[in-house]
């Protein structure tokens, strides 16, 4: 494995800034969400990441975008999950293309992939084959289920995993359907676990010289997200249940939850000891105090929540927050994504506007990690399909005549050629 910087844009040779993963080359066989998010994160930590794409490109390039967008306009999803990577568009089904990939693998430190189990194995690019050939390699597989387990071949996706893991069962009112999280929380958390695994494996390689297979699967990550809820389920004699009034954590007492108001909703988090103060602030003492004997905040939580709900629906969010603020409980308005992104506490460092090679400007959110000794990289917006094919092949050591032949045969795709617009 090569462990010296290779001169990619933003590397220490150019700007003198050594990043945590400077000098690490990653080949990312990634698509959809979890894989690209992980690849983007290691790129933001300074690794040189090459995104390996089929001639048709990652589905997310065009799969989810505004209905009014131009046919060749990039998807906001793709733009937000694929920066700090270069794109090599190559047809892995062709022997001449596979030979190129093998040359690149011999120069890589990390293979990151989230293909269905068996896809890369059939090409001779599975973890067992490549680790036997390159014992210092880090091979990271992201899958829906453990790629070494019995469910390895089952299909999976964020919503499916939320359903199977129990996450979806926790949301919504008890007398209504379950409600899944509105964000791709399992994809993003799984990607973060992959980044942790890659960094740990690289550190161990520094000590031993040996690489390893890093396995991360969405199902296990979803259950890890449920660490406290799982412990409750495993150890409590009485199993938790969803409240009829939408208290969002099944083991939390009243008043924990979201409450509708005249013009929106608010979130309340408080110890049951604060319920008398809450009741007094809302003029509900005579109705709530009798329900608080013993474990009443737990056993009567639905009734308490219903009383609070009826009162809060008659107030605006601002009125409700103003009345409840003196009690000292945790409370907040339920904001839209737009409102949250406009918050000066986060927007100044989290949101970045960039100009894209396709043309036009767009905004993305950055990784939340802050390092005092090294700012995260933001050298490249999400790449055009095959934008760096020629550049990457030259760096690999392939001469121009062979590159031209690969392009002419269709094994390699570059922007601007006729096949690029089919």
N, C-alpha and C positions, 0 to 999 in steps of 0.2 A: 504494500500500500504506500502511496505517496503521502507525505506529511508536510510538504512545503507549499506555500502559497503559489498559485498558478498564474497570477497576473490578471485575474478577472477584474472587471470594473469595480472599484472600491476596495481592492485588496491592499495589503500593507505596502506593496511596492509603489502604489500610486499615491496614497495619501498619508502613509505613515501611521495610520490608526489601526492597531491590532485589536480585532474583535474576538469574542470568546471562541468562535468556530472558524477563525481565519485559517486557510490552508486545507480545510476539509472539503473534498469534492463529493457531492451527492448526486446520484442518478435517481430521479423520481419517476417511477412508473405509476403515476397517480391520476385519478379522475374523480368526478363527483365532489365530495366535501372533505371527509376526514383526511384523506391522503394529501390533497392540495394544501389544507390548512397546516398540516405538520410540515410539509415541504417549505411553505412560506415562512413558517416560524424559524426553522433552522437557517433559512436564507437571511432572515432578519437578524439572526445571531452571528452572521458573518460567513456562513458556509457558501461555497459556490454550488448552486443548484441548477441542474439541467433537467428540464421537464421533457420526458420522452412521450411524444404524442403520436397516435396513428394519423394517417393522412386526413381522416375526417375530423380530428381534433377531439378534445375533451368535450363531453356532452354539455357541460355547464357553460361553454362558450356561447351557446345559443338557446339552451334548454329553458331558461327562466329569465325573461326580460319583459319590458313594457310592451303591451300589444301594439303601440304606435311607433315603436322603434324601427329604424331602417333595417332591412334584411341583413346587412353586413355589420350592424352595430354590435359591439360586444355586450354581453350580459353583465349587469351589475354584480351578480353572484360571482362570475368568473373574475372580474376585476378586483373584487374584495378578497379573493382567496389564492391568488397566483402571482403576487408581486415577488420581487427579488429572485426570479427564476428566468432562465433562458429556455426557449422552446426549440427542440429538435423534432421535426415531424418526419417520421420514418415508418416504413411498412415492415413490421417485424415478421410477417409471414413469408418474406422473401429471403432466401439464403444469403444474398449479397448484403442485405441490410443487417441480418443477424450477425454476420461477420464483423460489421462495423461496431455493433453494440458490444460484442465480445472484446474488441480492442478498448472500447471506452470503459468497460467493467474492470479491465486490468489496471486502469489508471484511477479508479474510484476508491473512496474510503467507505462510502455508505450506499447501499441499495435500499430505497424506500418504495414500497409498493402496496397498493390496496386493490389489486385485481382479485377476482374470484379464485379461491384455492384451486390449483391445478393448471391454470392458464399459463403461467410462466414455467411451471415444471415441464409442460409438454414441449416447450421451446428449449429445454435444457438450461433454463435460467432460474430454477428453483433454489431454495436456500441450501439444501443438502449438496447439490452439485457445485454451486458457486463457493460455498464455504470450504469444500474439499479442495477446490482448485486455488482458492485465495483465502488461506486461513486467517489472515489479518483483517478480513472484511467484516463490517457490521451490516447485517441483513435484517431490515425491519419490515415486518409484515403487519398490515392493518386489515382486519376482517370483521365481518358481522359477528362471527362466533370464533372460538379458539380454533385457529387453523390446524392444530394438532389434535382436536377433539372430535367427538362423534357427530356433531352438528355442522362440521366444517363446510359442507356443500349446500346447506340451506341458504336461501336468499335472505337478505336483511337490509333494513334502512332505518333511519332515525325513528320514525313513527312506529314501525314494527317493533323495534327494540324497546321503545317506551312502553308499548303494550305488553310485550312478553316479560319485561323485567319487573313490572309492577309500578313503574313511575306514573303511567297514565291513570292507574287505579286510585291515586291519591288526590287527583284534581277534580273539582266540581262538587256539587251538592249530592248528598246521599240519595235523594229521591230523583236524581237526574242522571244522565249518562256521564261516564268518566270524561275528563278533559285533559288532553295532553298539553305539555308545554308548547308555547307558540314559537319557541326558538329551537334550532337544531342543537340542543344541549348535549346529546350523546355524541354526535359527530365531533363537536368542538372539544369536549372533555377527552374523548379517545385520542384526538390529535395531540393534545397536551401530554397525555401519557406516553405517546410514541416519542415525543421530543425528549421527555425525561429519560426514557429507555435508551435512546440513541446517545445522549450525553453520558449516561452512566457506562454504557458499553465502550465508548471512546476513552473514557477515563481508565477503565479496566485494561483496555488495550495498551494504554501508555505504560501500564505496570507489567503486563504479561506478554505483549506483542501479539496477542491472539484476539480475533474478533469473535462474534457469536450471533446467533439468531435471536432477535428481539421480536416477541409476539405481543400484539395488543389487539383485543377484540372488543367490539361495542357492547356486547352483552355483559361481559365482566366489568367493563367501565361503568355501565348503567347501574349495576348492583353496588359498585363502589360508591357511586353518587348517593346511594341509599344507605350509607353506612349506619347512620343513627336509626333510620326506620327499620333496617334489617335486624339490628340488634334488638330493637323493641319486639319485632315479630318473633325472633328466636328465643327470647327470654321472658317475655311477659305472659302471664297466665291468661289474661283477658286481651284478646286481640283488638287492635285499633280499628276504628271505622271512620268514614267520612261523615262530617256533620251535615245536617240538612240545610244549614245556612252557609255552607261554603267555607267553613274554617279549613284552611288549606293544608294544614298538617294534622293528620288523623289523631296524633297523641297530644296535641296542644289544647289547653283549656281555653275557655272564653277569657278575653274578647278577641283572641288572635284571629286575624283574617282580614278580608277585603269587604268593605261596606259601600253600597251605592249611596250617592247623594243626589241632590236636585240636578246638579250639572256635571257629574262624573262619579268618582269613587275615591275612597281613602283607605289606607292600610293602617291597622292598629296592632301593636305588639306590646303586651304589658303582663306583668306578673298578676296573678289573681288578687293579690293584696291591694292592687290599685283599683279594683272594680268599684269599691264604695266612692272613691274620688271621681271616677268616670261617671258613675250613676248620678252623683250630685251635680257635676258639670252639665249634664244633659237633662236634669230635672226628672230623673228616673229612680230615685232612691227608694221610693215606696214599692216599686215593682221588682227591683233587682236585689236589694238587700235581703229579703226573705229567702232568696234562692241560693245564698252563699254559705249556708251552714255546712260544716265538714268539708267534703270534697265537692261542694256544689258547683264550683267553677268548671269541674270536669263532668260531673253527672248531669248537670243542668245546662251544659254549654249551648245546646241548640235553642233552648228557651231563652237564655240570656242573649244570645246572638240575635234571635228574632226580635226581642224588645229593642235592642240597640239599632237594628236595621230599620224598624218602623220609624224611629225618631230621626235617624240620620238621613233618611230619604226626604225629610221635610226641610233639610238645611242644605245650603250650598257647601261645596268642599271647603271654601275659605272660612265660612261661619263655623263649620264643625271643627276644623283645625284650630281656630282661634279659641273656641270654648274649651277644647281638650288640652291645649298646650300647657296651661298652668298645672295640670296633673303630673307632668314630668314623664309621661309615657312616651314610647317611640311611636311616631305617627308621620305619615307623609301622604301627599296626593298621589294617585295613580296617574303617571304621566304617559303620554304617547312617546314613541321612539323619537319622533322629531323634537319633542320638548326635551327629552333626555340628552340628545346630541347637542342641543343648543346651550346646555348647562355650562357656564364658564369654568366650573370646577374640573370638567373633563375635556371639553371641546378643544381647548388650546393645545393640549398635548396628544389627544387621542385621534383627532380628525386631521387628515392631510389632504390637500388638493394637489393633483398632479396632472401633467399633460401626457396624453397617451400617444403611442406611435400610430394608432389608427387615425388620430386626429381628435381634437376636442379635449376638454378637461373634465375630470371627475374627482369625487371625494371618496376616501376610504377611511375605515377605522384601523388604527395600529394595534399591535400587541400591547397588552397592559404592563408587561414586565419593564421595570426601571433598574438599570445597572449604573452605579455611580462611576465605575471605571471604564464604561464603554457604552455609548449610545447605540441603540439598535439600528440596523442598516435600513435605509430606504433608498436604494440605488436604482432600482428598476421597477417600473409599473408592470402589470401583468402583460406578458408578451403576446404579440401577434402569432398566429399559428405558423410554426416553422421559421420565425423571424431570425433565429440564430443558427439555423441548420448548417450553413456554409462555415460560419465562424467556429462552431463547435467541432466540425469535422477537421478543419485545418489544425486546430489545437490538438486533436487526437493523433495527428500525424499522417492524415490521408492527403495525398497530393491532389492538385486541382484537376488533372485529367480524370482521376477516379471519381472525384466529386461530380464533375460534369456528367460522367456516365451514369452515376447513381440518380442524378436529377432527371436525365433524359429517359431512364428506364421507369421512372415513377417510384423508385424505392425511397427517395428523399423528396420531400416537399418544401418548396420555398415560396414566400409570398410573391404575388405579381405574375406568376405563370398561369397559363390558361386553366390548368386543372384546379387552381386555387379558387376559382369562382364557380365551379360546377355545383 
